[in-house]
Amino acid sequence: MKPNIPPELERYLALCKRIYERMEREGTWPWPDDPDQPELDSTDSDDVVDSGDNPLSP
């Protein structure tokens, strides 16, 4: 049984899936699993914000 998902969300998820599949085909998926090439990981740990510092975080 398919969950009741709004059509807007269905279209958005379909778009995300198409983008992901295209990036996989092109080899441009941004999070490589190659530990020998950490420079390919775009996330610098100094740029990550700890959610505990967020005053709006529960």
C-alpha positions in Angstrom: 0.0 0.0 0.0 1.4 3.4 -1.0 1.4 6.1 1.7 -0.7 9.2 1.0 2.0 11.6 -0.2 1.0 15.1 -1.5 1.6 15.4 -5.3 4.1 18.3 -4.7 6.2 16.1 -2.5 6.0 13.2 -5.1 7.3 15.6 -7.8 10.0 16.9 -5.6 11.2 13.4 -4.7 11.1 12.4 -8.4 13.3 15.4 -9.2 15.7 14.5 -6.5 15.9 10.9 -7.7 16.6 12.1 -11.3 19.3 14.4 -10.2 20.9 11.7 -8.1 20.8 9.2 -10.9 22.3 11.7 -13.4 25.1 12.5 -10.9 25.8 8.8 -10.4 26.0 8.3 -14.2 28.3 11.2 -14.7 30.5 10.3 -11.7 29.8 13.7 -10.0 28.1 12.5 -6.9 29.7 14.8 -4.3 30.4 12.4 -1.5 33.0 9.9 -2.7 33.7 6.9 -0.6 37.4 6.9 -1.5 39.4 7.4 1.8 42.6 7.9 -0.3 41.1 11.2 -1.7 39.8 13.1 1.3 40.2 16.4 -0.7 37.2 15.3 -2.7 34.9 15.6 0.4 33.5 19.1 0.3 32.7 19.2 4.0 35.4 20.9 6.1 34.9 19.9 9.7 35.6 23.5 10.8 32.6 24.6 8.8 30.2 22.2 10.5 27.9 23.8 13.1 27.1 21.7 16.2 23.4 21.7 16.6 23.9 21.9 20.4 25.0 25.5 19.8 21.7 26.3 18.1 19.4 28.2 20.5 16.4 27.0 18.5 17.4 23.3 18.9 15.3 21.4 21.4 
